[in-house]
Structures are given as structure tokens and as C-alpha cells.
Amino acid sequence: MRDEVVTRATTRTVPVPGLAKPVALITLDNGLDPTKPNTFGRKGLIGIDAAFDAALAAEPAAIAVTGKPFCFSVGADLAAVGMDRETTLAVGKLGHDAFRRFTDSGIPTFAFVNGVAIGGGLELALSCQYRTVASDVPAIGFPECALGLFQGWGGTQLLPNLIGPDRAVTVIIENAFDNKMLQPAEAVELGVADVLLDAGDFLDASLRWVADVVNGETLVPRAEFDRGAGWDAAIDRARALVEAKTRGASPGPVRAVELLDFARHNDLDRGYPAESEAMADVLMGDESRASLYAFSLVQWRAAQQPGLPDESLARQVPSVGIAGTGPEAARLALLFAGQLDVPVVLTGADRVRLDEAVARVRIEADSGQLTRDAADRVKALVSGSPDTGALREAGFVVEALDGGLPAKQRVFAEIEEYVSAECVLATTTSCASVAETALKLRRPERVVGLRFAAPVAAVPLLEVVRAEGSDDASLATAFALGKQLGKTCVLVSDASASVVDRVLARFLGEVVAALDEGTPFELADQAFDPLGLPTAPLGLLELIGPAAVLRVAETLHAAFPDRFAVSGNLRRLAEAGKTSVWLRDVGGGKTLDPEVAALWQAGSSPSTAAGLLDRTSAALADEIRRMLDEGVVAEPQDVDLCLILGVGWPFWLGGITPYLDRTGVSQRVTGRRFLPPGVAGVPEEE
């Protein structure tokens, strides 16, 4: 547990035309810049309670609460409040009591949602009797279920009774699992907020709206909802969503559904204690502790990795070069131009392919993902040239060639003849040594690896490879650019494959081996339901592509033939051009493709579901321990972060090492745990 970053609540009175009495305005502010949002711990909740007392003392016409610029609040500071059952119950009651004063107040209460409002921040807003929202708020919502948790300060009880149970299921369950936050207009349309106001005049406009409501000139009706069949249907939908997303592996979302149902016939006097008891139950489980561990990794691990270079060494990058003309090169050009806002030059000897790559960037820019101005800006920044000399001004050049190692070495040597001594050269290769690509350079220390997870634009992981000779300035520049690209960078050493590829290759290798032995395809997918993975193994094979999986397997077989096999069946699948083992009907059902069944030469020694899960878990534990022993990553936390961000493995697994520890697999296979007891599970004394 760390010290609380206290969000202070200060009260001032604001005269408002049309009101005989002032409005008491409570402002939440942790005193930090906008990138460090308001959160609530014990002291913050006590401060809100005291601020409400000060508001009442002013005898106002209304009480309003708002946030510091660009941030209302993002909710609980879990790292600062403690996790034992007694503390969980106490903090739950503290928050419920402080927030409920806004709900039960005889003086009208308003939330002025002027910035991001998620989790407990949105619960505070819902606790108020009325809500305004600024037009530029970037995110409103409840992400907790995706983290294996649920709302603990009234959200499960207030929201269904405000906007109806089905809409509440959308906000609390469906949107969380889809990683979707509400935009301001959506919040008003759903009834989460009452009125949308322009950001440029938000505070004054909110105060004018308060006066209209208090004076009765504006009425805000509240709907009544069907508490019978309609509520039943919403709860059934919620249960189906949770089952589909978690396969029962995460208790938190299950309890969220129960609490949404509890809100049907119970008031806050019963609903709030039920929320606190449920939260205490869930936080006493290993899955929730793993979720909190995972959340901590995503928030803070990137800045805490051992061996990071001094960020002050990072060089300015006035422009970027990309050596390559294939689809990956085009995707990188779009990403760099869009995020860095610097000129990007694609280079390649084949003029036709070069023009196609630039055209591909333009098509993607115009696809509707960017605003018109942003799309025009990207198209103006990206150009192509067959002349390597066009890279003279580049401060960072990325190699994204389709060819093998000799081609990469040759192109790097050509580029070095033109670029400055400070220019960083980065290779995206994930199936070869980064150091080997630099063998023909006069300054090999300028070379680093950038291993993006696919799809490049959407997945937040970037593995930054330190080759044996990479200097700190080049690494610092790569990390700075990765951050500007919106990526979470993980420092890794030079190895035959990325961390993600190596773990997934071992995982899928065991699954394919079981299929080769005669395990039914349906069982191979169902075996992993206890993990609640976002994509079953054969869906993952489809997502990556059999040809790509085969390519990685061949690379790793060459490096580690004792652990990575190359399946003849997988080769036949790839050579047949198959992208999936399944055929799907219009209703989403799937059956084994008869052509796949015909080409797959299976044995007669099938695994059971439990046996397949166990052998795969053992293989993962073995491979992760080997990567740690080889120094590919510094600590198990780095493997977990790669799997969470690069593959979307769920928070309730903590990535994977907490699961391997709590099931005893890591001790059985490697002789020791990956993480100390209590880091990602319930400490024994609790």
C-alpha cells in the first residue's frame, strides 16, 4: 500500500443571476497536472464530507460539485486504501455515506462533469440529483468489469434506477468488456447526464441551468421502469454477456449482475451495504488481486522497469524514414505521421510498390477513422522516394522489409551512407537477431529493435529491443517515440522472437500437438474456458493466421528444436490457404471445416480437457522461466504486461504468471513461484 494522493474538496459560494441565494460549488483537485487525475482514498472521501458540511453552512440555493480542469474524477485510489476485508467494508461505507449526502440532500445537488468521469468519479456524479456534462469530456463510464471488479460506491444501485436496467447493463457490463467509454452526447441520450453544454462556457452555462432548474423553469423528468419481465430480460442479457466474456473465470462481473438485480426491489439502505459486502467478498479472492496487480502493471510498470535508459538522452526526431513498401510499412507510416506530426518518407527500389504503399496510406487516412483535417495532414506528411538519399534529414529510420536478413543488412548499410551520425536505425524484425541486422554498419550502436504487436494502430504494446551494442541514446529515443505513438514500451533483450510470439508459439504449439495426437478440435477450444481468455486457441490461430503461426514456429524450432516443433498438419493447413479450421453460419455457430478434417492427419491419443489445460500451463511456466533465466525480460511482470497489452489476456489472470502461481503449476514445473505470495493474490494472513 502506498500513500494516498489526496484529492482535496474545497467549497466556495458563487452568486448566480436569478437566484436569491448563491450556489455552493465544491471543486475536486489533487493539485497535480491534468495527466494525473483526481482519485478518492480515505482522506479524499473525508474531505468531500467536510466540503458538503461547508456547503450546507452557506445556506445555498443549490450545491454543485465539479473537478479540476479536464478531470472530474477517475474513482478509487485502490493502491492507497488497503485490501483486507475490514478496510474494504470501511472504505465502502465511507464512500457511500459521503456520496449519499448529495443524493438525500434537501437542497438540490448538481454534478458539473467538466472532464473524464469514470469509476467512482461517475458514481459521485450519479449520486447528485442532476448532472451537466461538457461537450469535450473524453470519457464517461464504468470500466470495472473488464478489470474483474464492479462499482463499489453506488453505481450498481443508482444507474439501473436512473436509466433503466437494460441501459445500465450496456454501461456497466457490455461497454466495459468492449473497452468502450461514453461520449458526452451518448451520456445525455442514455440519461446518464441531463444536459450537454458547450465546453467553452461550461461553468457559467451550468450555473445558468442550475438557476432554471431551481426556479422551476426547467423540469427534468425521471422515468419509471418495468421491474418484472423487462428487468428479467436485462439481467438475462447481463448474465449471457458475462458468461461469453469470462466463462465464469472472474467473480467480479458475476457479482455485478447480482447487484443490478438486487437494485430492482431494494432501496439504498439495503443496496449500499450489499455492494460493500460483495466488494469485500470479491477482493478476498485471488482473481481480483490478480486484476489489481494487472491494473498496476498497465498504469505504472512501463516507468518502473529495470535498465531503462535516461530519458534525457532521447534525441529530437525532425522526420522519420521507413524502409519498405509492403502493407506493414504503410501501416507504420500512417501511425508515425498521425501521432508524431512529422514528415515520413517511405523508400524502396520498386517504384510501383512504393506508389502503392503511399496510396495505401492515403486510402487508410480517408477511411473515416480520422477527422478530415487530420487525414489531410497525414496525407501531406507522407511521401515516397526510390532514392535512399531522401532520408538525409531523418532522425529515426525504421526497417520494415519483407525480405530476409541479407536484405535488411544491405538496406541498413545503404541508409547509413546518407543519415547523420545521431540518426537511430530500428528494425521491426521479430524472427531474427537485431544485432545481426547491424553487422555491416560502422555504427552498430545506433540500432534498436521495435517489435509492434498487431494490429499496429490498435494494440498498445511495443517491445523495444536492446541489442548487445545498442547505446542508451538510441534506446532513449526509441522509448520517447514509442510513448509519442501512444504505446506502452517494454524493454527486452535481443532474442529470436518477441516475448508475445514466444509465449503464444509455445501455447499454440501444445494445442496443435494435442490436435495432431487426436484431440477433438471442439475440446481443444473448450479446455481453456477456466482461464476466460478473450479468444480460444483456435480463434487465436485464425486471428494470427496459420501461415504466420507456422513462420514463427519454424524460426523458434531452428533456435530451440527441443521445445518448438513444426507440425506437418499446420504446414498443410497453411499451404492449403486456410485461414480457419471452422466454418461459421449466419447465426455465429461454427463447425469443423470438412476440408480441414480431410487434410488433418490425427493420431489416436487424444488429451482430455483437463489434461490439455495442464500440459499447456506447464509449457507456459517452463518457457517463461527460460526467458527470465536468459534475460530476455528483467522480471515476470514484464511478461505479464506483454500478454495483457499485446494479446489482451484478461486482468483476472494477471497476464499469466499469477495464474500459474496460484494453481501450483510454476512450483511443480520450475521449482519456484514467479511472484512472491501476496503480490498478485491474497496474502496468507488475510
C-alpha positions in Angstrom: 0.0 0.0 0.0 1.3 3.4 -0.9 0.5 6.9 0.5 -2.7 8.4 -0.8 -2.5 11.2 -3.4 -5.2 13.3 -1.8 -7.8 14.9 -3.9 -8.9 17.9 -1.9 -12.5 19.2 -2.0 -12.9 22.9 -1.5 -16.1 24.9 -1.2 -16.8 28.4 -2.4 -20.0 30.3 -2.9 -20.9 31.6 -6.4 -23.6 34.3 -6.9 -25.9 33.3 -9.8 -28.3 35.7 -11.5 -31.9 34.8 -10.9 -31.2 33.1 -7.6 -31.7 34.8 -4.2 -29.0 32.7 -2.6 -25.6 31.6 -4.0 -24.6 28.2 -5.3 -22.1 26.3 -3.1 -19.5 25.0 -5.5 -17.3 22.1 -4.4 -14.2 21.7 -6.6 -12.1 18.5 -6.6 -8.4 18.9 -7.2 -5.4 16.8 -6.3 -3.0 19.7 -7.1 -1.3 17.8 -9.9 -1.3 18.4 -13.7 -4.2 17.2 -15.8 -2.4 13.9 -16.7 -2.6 12.9 -13.1 -6.4 12.6 -12.5 -8.4 13.1 -9.3 -8.9 9.9 -7.3 -10.5 9.1 -3.9 -8.9 7.5 -0.9 -9.8 7.8 2.7 -8.7 11.4 3.1 -10.3 12.4 -0.1 -13.7 10.9 0.9 -13.4 12.6 4.3 -12.7 15.8 2.5 -15.8 15.5 0.4 -17.9 15.0 3.5 -16.3 18.1 5.1 -16.8 20.1 1.9 -20.5 19.2 2.0 -20.7 20.5 5.5 -19.2 23.7 4.4 -21.7 23.9 1.6 -24.6 23.5 3.9 -23.3 26.1 6.2 -23.5 28.6 3.4 -27.3 28.1 3.1 -27.2 28.0 -0.6 -29.8 27.7 -3.3 -28.0 24.6 -4.6 -24.9 22.6 -4.1 -22.7 21.6 -7.1 -19.5 19.6 -7.5 -17.0 19.8 -10.3 -13.4 18.8 -11.0 -10.1 20.4 -11.8 -9.6 21.4 -15.5 -10.1 18.4 -17.8 -10.8 15.9 -15.0 -13.9 15.3 -12.8 -12.6 12.1 -11.1 -11.5 8.6 -12.1 -12.6 7.0 -8.8 -10.9 5.0 -6.1 -7.2 5.1 -5.4 -7.1 1.3 -4.6 -3.4 1.2 -4.1 -3.8 3.6 -1.2 -6.8 2.2 0.7 -5.7 -1.3 1.6 -7.3 -4.6 0.7 -8.2 -6.6 3.8 -11.9 -7.2 4.4 -12.3 -4.8 7.3 -10.7 -2.0 5.4 -12.8 -2.7 2.2 -16.0 -2.6 4.2 -14.9 0.6 6.0 -13.9 2.4 2.8 -17.0 1.2 1.1 -19.2 2.7 3.8 -17.1 5.9 3.9 -17.7 6.5 0.2 -21.4 5.5 0.3 -22.0 7.9 3.2 -20.2 10.8 1.6 -21.8 10.4 -1.8 -25.3 9.7 -0.4 -25.4 13.1 1.2 -25.7 14.5 -2.4 -28.5 12.0 -3.1 -30.5 12.7 0.0 -30.0 16.4 0.3 -33.0 18.7 0.7 -31.1 21.3 -1.2 -30.8 20.4 -4.9 -27.4 18.9 -5.8 -25.7 19.0 -9.2 -22.6 17.4 -10.8 -20.8 19.6 -13.3 -18.9 16.9 -15.3 -16.2 19.0 -16.8 -13.7 16.2 -17.6 -13.1 12.5 -17.5 -15.6 10.7 -15.2 -15.1 7.0 -14.7 -15.5 4.5 -11.9 -16.1 6.2 -8.5 -16.0 9.6 -10.2 -19.1 8.7 -12.2 -20.6 7.3 -9.1 -20.3 10.7 -7.4 -21.9 12.3 -10.3 -24.8 9.8 -10.3 -25.2 10.4 -6.6 -26.1 14.0 -7.4 -29.7 14.8 -8.3 -28.8 16.5 -11.6 -25.9 16.3 -14.0 -24.5 18.6 -16.7 -21.7 17.5 -19.0 -19.2 19.4 -21.1 -19.1 18.8 -24.8 -15.3 18.0 -24.7 -15.3 15.3 -22.0 -13.2 12.4 -23.4 -14.6 9.5 -21.4 -17.5 8.7 -19.1 -18.2 5.2 -17.9 -17.5 2.2 -15.8 -14.5 0.0 -16.8 -14.6 -2.1 -13.6 -16.0 -5.4 -15.0 -13.2 -5.6 -17.5 -10.8 -5.4 -14.6 -12.6 -8.2 -12.8 -14.3 -5.8 -10.4 -17.5 -3.8 -10.2 -18.8 -0.5 -8.8 -18.4 -0.1 -5.1 -19.9 3.3 -4.3 -23.4 3.1 -5.5 -23.2 2.5 -9.3 -24.9 -0.8 -9.4 -27.9 0.6 -7.4 -28.2 4.1 -8.8 -27.7 3.5 -12.5 -30.4 1.0 -13.3 -33.0 3.0 -11.4 -31.9 6.2 -13.2 -31.7 5.0 -16.8 -33.3 1.5 -16.7 -31.8 -1.9 -16.3 -31.1 -2.7 -19.9 -29.2 0.6 -20.5 -27.4 0.0 -17.2 -26.3 -3.4 -18.4 -24.9 -1.7 -21.5 -22.9 0.8 -19.5 -21.7 -1.4 -16.7 -21.3 -4.8 -18.4 -21.2 -4.6 -22.2 -19.2 -1.3 -22.6 -16.7 -2.5 -20.0 -15.9 -5.7 -21.8 -15.8 -3.8 -25.2 -13.4 -1.3 -23.7 -15.9 1.5 -24.6 -16.5 4.7 -22.8 -19.4 7.0 -23.4 -19.0 10.3 -25.2 -20.9 13.3 -23.8 -23.8 13.2 -26.3 -24.2 9.5 -25.6 -24.3 10.0 -21.9 -27.2 12.5 -22.3 -29.0 10.3 -24.8 -28.9 7.4 -22.3 -29.9 9.6 -19.4 -26.6 9.3 -17.5 -26.4 13.1 -17.8 -29.2 15.6 -18.1 -27.9 18.3 -20.4 -24.9 18.7 -22.8 -23.3 22.2 -22.6 -20.5 23.8 -24.6 -17.1 23.3 -23.1 -16.1 27.0 -23.8 -18.7 28.3 -21.4 -19.3 25.3 -19.3 -19.2 26.6 -15.8 -21.3 29.7 -16.4 -23.7 27.7 -18.6 -24.1 25.0 -15.8 -24.8 27.7 -13.3 -27.5 29.2 -15.5 -29.0 25.8 -15.9 -29.0 25.3 -12.1 -31.0 28.6 -11.8 -33.5 27.4 -14.3 -34.0 24.1 -12.5 -34.1 25.6 -9.0 -36.7 28.2 -10.2 -38.8 25.5 -11.9 -38.3 26.9 -15.4 -36.6 23.6 -16.5 -38.1 20.3 -15.5 -36.0 17.1 -15.5 -38.4 14.1 -15.6 -37.3 10.7 -14.3 -38.8 7.6 -15.9 -40.3 4.6 -14.2 -39.2 1.2 -15.3 -40.7 -2.3 -15.7 -39.5 -4.2 -12.7 -40.9 -7.5 -14.0 -40.2 -9.1 -17.4 -38.2 -6.1 -18.6 -35.8 -6.3 -15.7 -35.6 -10.1 -16.1 -34.6 -9.7 -19.7 -31.9 -7.2 -18.9 -30.4 -9.5 -16.2 -30.6 -12.4 -18.6 -28.6 -10.4 -21.1 -26.1 -9.4 -18.5 -25.5 -13.0 -17.5 -25.0 -14.0 -21.1 -22.5 -11.2 -21.7 -20.5 -12.2 -18.6 -20.5 -15.9 -19.4 -19.4 -15.2 -23.0 -16.6 -12.9 -21.9 -15.3 -14.7 -18.8 -16.5 -18.3 -18.9 -17.0 -17.9 -15.2 -13.3 -17.2 -14.5 -13.9 -13.8 -13.0 -16.2 -13.5 -9.9 -16.5 -9.6 -10.0 -18.7 -9.3 -13.1 -20.9 -12.1 -11.8 -21.5 -10.1 -8.6 -22.2 -7.0 -10.6 -25.1 -8.8 -12.3 -26.4 -9.9 -8.9 -26.3 -6.4 -7.6 -28.0 -5.0 -10.7 -30.8 -7.5 -10.0 -30.8 -6.6 -6.3 -31.4 -2.9 -7.2 -34.8 -3.9 -8.7 -36.7 -4.2 -5.4 -34.3 -2.7 -2.7 -33.6 0.8 -1.6 -30.2 2.3 -0.9 -30.4 1.4 2.8 -30.1 -2.2 1.7 -28.3 -1.8 -1.6 -25.3 0.0 -0.4 -24.3 -2.5 2.3 -24.9 -5.3 -0.2 -22.4 -3.6 -2.6 -19.8 -3.3 0.2 -20.2 -6.9 1.3 -19.9 -8.1 -2.3 -16.8 -6.0 -2.9 -15.2 -7.4 0.3 -16.0 -10.9 -0.9 -14.5 -10.3 -4.3 -11.4 -8.6 -3.1 -10.7 -11.6 -0.9 -10.3 -13.7 -4.0 -7.1 -14.4 -5.9 -8.7 -13.4 -9.3 -9.4 -9.9 -8.0 -6.0 -9.5 -6.6 -4.6 -10.6 -9.9 -6.8 -7.9 -11.6 -5.4 -5.2 -9.3 -1.9 -6.4 -10.0 -2.6 -6.3 -13.7 -4.1 -2.8 -13.4 -1.0 -1.6 -11.6 1.2 -3.1 -14.3 -0.7 -1.2 -17.0 -0.6 2.0 -15.1 2.9 2.1 -13.7 5.2 -0.8 -14.9 6.4 0.9 -18.0 8.2 3.6 -16.0 9.5 1.2 -13.4 11.3 -1.4 -15.5 14.9 -2.1 -14.5 17.5 -1.0 -17.0 15.6 1.8 -18.7 17.8 4.5 -20.3 17.9 8.0 -19.0 15.0 9.7 -20.9 17.0 13.0 -21.1 19.3 11.2 -23.6 16.5 11.0 -26.2 17.2 12.9 -29.4 14.9 15.1 -31.4 13.4 13.5 -34.4 12.5 16.0 -37.1 11.4 13.4 -39.6 11.1 9.6 -39.9 12.1 7.3 -42.6 10.6 3.9 -43.3 12.5 1.4 -45.5 9.9 -0.8 -47.1 6.9 -0.8 -49.4 4.7 -3.5 -48.1 1.5 -3.3 -46.0 3.4 -3.2 -42.7 5.5 -0.2 -43.9 2.3 1.6 -45.0 0.7 1.0 -41.6 3.8 2.3 -39.8 3.9 5.4 -42.0 0.2 6.1 -41.1 0.9 5.6 -37.4 4.1 7.8 -37.3 2.6 10.6 -39.3 -0.6 10.6 -37.4 0.9 10.5 -33.9 4.2 12.4 -34.3 3.1 15.0 -36.8 6.4 14.9 -38.6 7.3 14.2 -42.3 7.5 10.5 -43.0 9.4 9.2 -46.1 8.9 5.7 -47.4 11.7 4.3 -49.5 12.1 1.3 -51.8 13.6 0.5 -55.2 10.4 -0.7 -56.8 8.6 2.5 -57.9 5.3 0.7 -58.5 5.2 -0.9 -55.0 6.3 2.5 -53.5 3.4 4.3 -55.1 1.1 1.5 -53.9 2.3 2.0 -50.4 1.8 5.7 -50.4 -1.6 5.2 -51.9 -2.5 2.7 -49.2 -1.6 5.3 -46.6 -3.9 7.8 -48.3 -6.8 5.3 -48.5 -6.5 4.5 -44.8 -6.3 8.2 -43.9 -9.6 8.7 -45.7 -11.3 5.7 -44.3 -13.2 7.7 -41.7 -11.0 6.9 -38.6 -9.5 10.4 -38.7 -11.1 13.8 -38.9 -10.9 15.5 -42.3 -8.3 17.9 -41.1 -6.2 15.1 -39.6 -6.5 12.9 -42.7 -5.3 15.8 -44.9 -2.4 16.5 -42.5 -1.3 12.8 -42.6 -1.5 12.7 -46.4 0.6 15.8 -46.7 3.2 14.4 -44.3 3.7 11.0 -46.0 5.7 10.7 -49.2 7.7 8.1 -51.1 11.1 8.1 -52.8 13.1 5.4 -54.5 16.2 7.4 -53.6 17.7 6.4 -50.2 19.2 9.9 -50.1 15.7 11.2 -49.3 16.4 10.0 -45.7 19.2 12.6 -45.1 17.1 14.7 -42.7 15.6 11.7 -40.8 16.3 11.3 -37.1 14.8 7.9 -37.0 14.6 5.2 -39.7 12.5 2.1 -39.4 13.3 -1.0 -41.4 10.1 -2.8 -42.4 11.2 -5.1 -45.2 9.6 -8.3 -46.3 13.0 -9.9 -47.2 15.4 -11.9 -45.1 18.4 -11.0 -43.0 20.8 -10.2 -46.0 18.3 -7.7 -47.4 17.9 -6.0 -44.1 21.7 -5.8 -43.6 22.2 -4.4 -47.2 19.5 -1.7 -46.8 20.8 -0.6 -43.4 24.3 -0.2 -44.8 22.9 1.9 -47.7 20.9 4.1 -45.3 24.0 4.7 -43.1 25.7 6.3 -46.0 23.2 9.2 -46.0 21.9 9.7 -42.5 23.6 11.7 -39.7 25.7 10.0 -37.0 22.9 10.6 -34.5 20.1 9.0 -36.6 18.7 5.9 -34.9 18.1 2.8 -37.1 15.3 0.5 -35.9 14.3 -2.9 -37.2 10.9 -4.4 -36.9 12.1 -8.0 -37.4 10.7 -10.4 -34.9 12.2 -13.6 -36.3 15.9 -12.6 -36.4 18.5 -11.1 -34.1 18.6 -7.3 -34.0 22.3 -7.3 -33.6 22.7 -9.4 -36.8 20.9 -6.7 -38.8 23.6 -4.2 -37.7 26.7 -6.4 -38.6 27.6 -4.4 -41.7 27.3 -0.9 -40.1 30.1 1.3 -39.0 28.0 2.4 -36.0 26.0 -0.7 -34.9 25.3 1.0 -31.6 22.6 3.1 -33.3 20.4 0.0 -34.0 17.5 -1.0 -31.8 14.5 -3.3 -32.3 10.9 -2.2 -32.4 8.5 -5.2 -32.2 4.9 -4.0 -32.6 2.0 -6.2 -31.8 -0.7 -6.5 -34.4 -2.7 -4.7 -35.4 -0.1 -1.9 -35.2 -2.5 1.0 -34.9 -4.7 -0.5 -32.2 -2.6 -2.7 -29.9 -0.8 -0.6 -27.2 2.2 -2.8 -26.8 5.7 -2.1 -28.2 8.6 -4.3 -27.3 11.8 -2.2 -27.6 14.8 -4.5 -28.1 18.2 -3.6 -26.7 20.8 -5.4 -28.9 24.2 -6.2 -27.5 25.7 -3.0 -28.8 22.7 -0.6 -28.6 23.6 2.6 -26.8 21.5 4.4 -24.3 20.8 7.4 -26.5 19.3 5.3 -29.3 17.2 3.4 -26.8 16.0 6.5 -25.1 15.0 7.9 -28.4 13.1 4.7 -29.3 11.3 4.8 -25.9 10.4 8.5 -26.4 9.0 7.8 -29.8 7.1 4.8 -28.6 5.4 7.0 -25.9 4.5 9.6 -28.5 3.0 6.8 -30.6 0.7 6.0 -27.7 2.4 2.7 -26.9 3.4 1.2 -23.7 7.1 0.2 -24.2 8.6 -2.9 -22.6 12.4 -3.3 -22.6 13.5 -6.7 -23.9 16.9 -8.2 -24.8 17.8 -9.5 -28.3 16.3 -12.9 -28.9 14.9 -15.0 -31.7 11.3 -13.8 -31.3 9.3 -11.2 -29.4 8.1 -12.1 -26.0 4.5 -12.3 -27.2 5.4 -14.5 -30.2 7.5 -16.9 -28.0 4.7 -17.3 -25.4 2.0 -17.7 -28.0 4.1 -20.1 -30.0 4.6 -22.4 -27.0 0.9 -22.1 -26.1 -0.3 -22.9 -29.6 2.4 -25.4 -30.1 1.0 -27.6 -27.3 -2.6 -27.1 -28.6 -1.6 -28.1 -32.2 0.4 -31.1 -30.8 -2.7 -32.3 -29.0 -4.7 -31.9 -32.2 -2.0 -33.9 -34.0 -2.4 -36.6 -31.4 -6.1 -36.9 -32.0 -7.7 -34.4 -29.6 -11.0 -33.1 -31.0 -10.9 -29.6 -32.2 -14.0 -28.6 -30.2 -12.4 -29.9 -27.0 -9.2 -28.0 -27.7 -11.0 -24.8 -27.5 -13.3 -25.7 -24.6 -10.3 -26.8 -22.5 -9.3 -23.2 -21.8 -12.7 -21.9 -20.6 -11.4 -21.9 -17.0 -9.0 -19.1 -18.0 -11.7 -16.9 -19.5 -9.4 -16.0 -22.4 -10.8 -13.4 -24.9 -10.1 -15.7 -27.8 -10.0 -19.5 -27.7 -6.8 -21.1 -29.1 -8.2 -22.0 -32.5 -9.7 -18.5 -32.7 -6.2 -17.1 -31.9 -4.8 -19.3 -34.7 -7.4 -17.8 -37.1 -6.6 -14.2 -35.8 -2.9 -14.5 -36.3 -3.2 -16.7 -39.4 -1.9 -20.3 -39.9 0.9 -19.1 -42.2 2.2 -16.6 -39.6 2.0 -19.1 -36.8 3.9 -21.6 -39.0 6.6 -19.0 -39.7 7.2 -18.2 -36.1 7.2 -22.0 -35.2 9.9 -22.5 -37.9 12.0 -19.7 -36.5 11.8 -20.9 -32.9 12.3 -24.6 -34.0 15.6 -23.5 -35.5 16.6 -21.9 -32.2 15.0 -24.3 -29.7 14.2 -27.6 -31.5 13.6 -29.4 -28.2 10.6 -27.2 -27.4 9.2 -25.9 -30.6 8.0 -28.4 -33.2 6.8 -27.7 -36.7 3.5 -29.6 -37.2 3.0 -31.2 -40.6 -0.7 -30.6 -40.2 -0.2 -26.9 -39.6 2.0 -26.8 -42.7 -0.7 -28.4 -44.8 -3.3 -26.0 -43.3 -1.1 -23.0 -44.3 -0.3 -24.4 -47.7 -3.9 -25.0 -48.4 -4.6 -21.3 -47.8 -6.9 -22.0 -44.9 -7.4 -19.1 -42.5 -9.5 -21.0 -40.0 -10.4 -24.6 -39.0 -14.0 -23.5 -38.6 -17.0 -22.9 -40.9 -19.4 -20.3 -39.5 -23.1 -20.0 -40.1 -25.1 -16.8 -40.2 -26.0 -17.2 -36.5 -22.4 -17.3 -35.4 -22.3 -21.1 -34.9 -19.3 -23.0 -36.0 -18.5 -26.4 -37.3 -15.2 -28.0 -38.4 -14.4 -27.3 -42.0 -14.6 -30.7 -43.8 -11.6 -29.8 -45.9 -9.6 -29.2 -42.7 -10.8 -32.5 -41.3 -9.7 -34.2 -44.6 -6.1 -32.8 -44.6 -5.5 -33.2 -40.8 -3.7 -36.4 -40.1 -4.6 -37.1 -36.5 -3.3 -39.8 -34.1 -5.2 -41.9 -31.7 -4.0 -40.5 -28.3 -6.4 -37.6 -27.5 -6.0 -35.4 -24.5 -8.8 -34.7 -22.0 -9.7 -31.0 -21.5 -8.1 -31.0 -18.1 -5.0 -32.7 -19.5 -4.6 -30.2 -22.3 -5.0 -27.3 -19.9 -2.4 -28.8 -17.6 0.2 -29.6 -20.3 -0.2 -26.1 -21.8 0.1 -24.4 -18.5 3.2 -26.4 -17.7 4.7 -25.4 -21.1 4.0 -21.8 -20.4 5.6 -21.9 -17.0 8.7 -23.6 -18.5 9.1 -21.1 -21.3 8.6 -18.0 -19.1 11.2 -19.3 -16.6 13.6 -19.9 -19.5 13.0 -16.3 -20.8 13.8 -15.0 -17.3 16.9 -17.1 -17.0 18.1 -16.0 -20.4 17.5 -12.3 -19.5 15.0 -11.7 -22.3 13.0 -9.7 -19.8 14.0 -8.5 -16.4 11.1 -9.8 -14.3 7.9 -11.8 -14.6 5.9 -8.6 -14.5 7.2 -7.7 -18.0 5.9 -11.0 -19.5 2.5 -10.3 -17.9 2.4 -6.8 -19.2 3.2 -8.0 -22.7 0.4 -10.6 -22.6 -2.1 -8.1 -21.2 -1.4 -5.3 -23.7 -0.2 -7.4 -26.7 -2.8 -10.2 -26.7 -5.5 -8.9 -24.4 -5.2 -11.7 -21.9 -7.5 -10.8 -19.0 -6.8 -8.9 -15.9 -8.2 -11.7 -13.7 -5.3 -13.9 -14.9 -2.9 -11.1 -14.1 -1.4 -11.8 -17.5 -0.4 -15.4 -16.8 2.2 -15.8 -14.0 -0.3 -15.2 -11.1 -2.5 -17.9 -12.5 0.5 -20.3 -12.9 1.5 -19.5 -9.3 -2.0 -19.9 -7.7 -2.6 -23.2 -9.5 0.8 -24.5 -8.3 2.0 -25.1 -11.9 5.0 -22.8 -11.6 6.3 -24.6 -8.5 5.7 -28.0 -9.9 7.4 -27.3 -13.2 10.2 -24.8 -12.3 10.5 -25.4 -8.5 9.5 -21.9 -7.5 6.9 -19.2 -7.9 7.2 -16.4 -10.3 5.9 -13.8 -7.9 6.2 -13.5 -4.1 3.0 -14.5 -2.2 0.6 -11.6 -1.9 1.8 -9.7 -4.9 -1.0 -10.9 -7.2 -3.0 -13.0 -4.8 -4.5 -12.9 -1.3 -1.7 -12.9 1.3 -1.9 -15.9 3.6 -2.5 -13.8 6.7 -5.7 -12.5 5.2 
